[in-house]
Amino acid sequence: MTRQDVVELFDIGIATLGRWLRRQRETGRVDPAPMGGPRNVRIDEAGLDVIRGIIAENSDVLLEELAVAFREKTGVEVSRATMGRAVKRADITRKKKPIRRARPTAAASTMLACSG
C-alpha cells in the first residue's frame, strides 16, 4: 500500500502519516502519545490559603491587586491570569454584589394603575 493509499484510507493528512511513521521508527509503537500532563503550578495549597486570607480581609479586591498582595506576602510574582486560575481552583466565587431586579416604587405602581 502506498502512502497516498494510507492517507486516503484513514482520511488523514500526509504530515500526520509522517508523524505516525516517525513515532513507530523512534519508539516502536504507533499508539497515541499521552495527552498533556500536569502543569507547573505556581500557587500550591499553602498559596491558596494565603489568597483566601487576602480575600477575607478585602472581599472586593481585584485580581491584579490580589496578585500584588500575594507577591508581597509570599515573594512569588504571578500574572492576573494565573491568579484567576488559582481563585477558581480555590473555589472562591468572585461575584461582588447580587443582581437584583428593580421593583417598582409605590408611586410608579400608582401611576401605572392610573394610566391603564
Secondary structure, DSSP 8 states (H G I E B T S, - for coil): --HHHHHHHHT--HHHHHHHHHHHHHHS--S----------SS-HHHHHHHHHHHHH-TT--HHHHHHHHHHHHS----HHHHHHHHHHTT-----S--------HHHHHHHHHH-
